[in-house]
Amino acid sequence: MDDIRLIYVTAASRDQAIELARTLVGERLVACANILPEITSIYWWDGAVQQEPEVALIAKTRADLVEAVTARVGELHSYSCPCVVAMPVVGGNPAFLDWIKAETVIDVKTAR
């Protein structure tokens, strides 16, 4: 189980989150992604507290693909500093975790 990660990403809109998710799944960098409804993000940026609506995306992938997922989100995202963080999975349905491994590829060059 220590080789599976959840990737948390925020996006400016539902459409952007869907585009990110479809690309990441289509390129086999992640097995699946969930898009959560609008959230309110409060953060420090440009010297002031900001408050904006965003959408959260949670993707499931292998630990060895986190770097590639992070880079690909950076290429596609509208933000200059997108939130992309990986969290380890410490338990779960073994069949589902095996499915994540089976539906992702290690050689990202062949995925695109």
Buried (B, 14 or more C-beta within 10 A) or exposed (E): EEBBBBBBBBBBEBEBBBBBBEBBBEBBBBBBBEBBEEEEBEEEEEEEEEEEEBBBBBBBBBEEBBEBBBEBBEEBBEBEEBBBEBEEBEEEEEEEBEBBEEBBBEEBEEBE
